[in-house]
Amino acid sequence: MIIEFLLSVTMSFLTTVLEVIPNLPAIPVEISSAGTWVITQTGSVSGLFAYIYGAALYIAILAVIVAILNFEHLYHATMWAIRKIPMINIK
């Protein structure tokens, strides 16, 4: 319920902002086709890994990759939570 509300507010905000912006020129076909190619190749490779390694290992590998890419954010969030515990007395 809350998530639906936040999504609808976000969509309304984006719609309002984009209506104010004047019409932008079209994206060149070369850029559009390059973006489509990258998305297609990424989907093909991820499908191949899921087929070779199985779903459980594939999900674990993705979780590890996301954790590695977000290590600094996770570290700061963990340290913030630990600092909130008064018995530990970490500065």
Secondary structure in CASP SS format (residue, H / E / C, confidence):
PFRMAT SS
TARGET T0000
AUTHOR 0000-0000-0000
METHOD secondary structure of the structure
MODEL  1
M C 1.00
I H 1.00
I H 1.00
E H 1.00
F H 1.00
L H 1.00
L H 1.00
S H 1.00
V H 1.00
T H 1.00
M H 1.00
S H 1.00
F H 1.00
L H 1.00
T H 1.00
T H 1.00
V H 1.00
L H 1.00
E H 1.00
V H 1.00
I C 1.00
P C 1.00
N C 1.00
L C 1.00
P C 1.00
A C 1.00
I C 1.00
P C 1.00
V H 1.00
E H 1.00
I H 1.00
S H 1.00
S H 1.00
A H 1.00
G H 1.00
T H 1.00
W H 1.00
V H 1.00
I H 1.00
T H 1.00
Q H 1.00
T H 1.00
G H 1.00
S H 1.00
V H 1.00
S H 1.00
G H 1.00
L H 1.00
F H 1.00
A H 1.00
Y H 1.00
I H 1.00
Y H 1.00
G C 1.00
A H 1.00
A H 1.00
L H 1.00
Y H 1.00
I H 1.00
A H 1.00
I H 1.00
L H 1.00
A H 1.00
V H 1.00
I H 1.00
V H 1.00
A H 1.00
I H 1.00
L H 1.00
N C 1.00
F H 1.00
E H 1.00
H H 1.00
L H 1.00
Y H 1.00
H H 1.00
A H 1.00
T H 1.00
M H 1.00
W H 1.00
A H 1.00
I H 1.00
R H 1.00
K C 1.00
I C 1.00
P C 1.00
M C 1.00
I C 1.00
N C 1.00
I C 1.00
K C 1.00
END
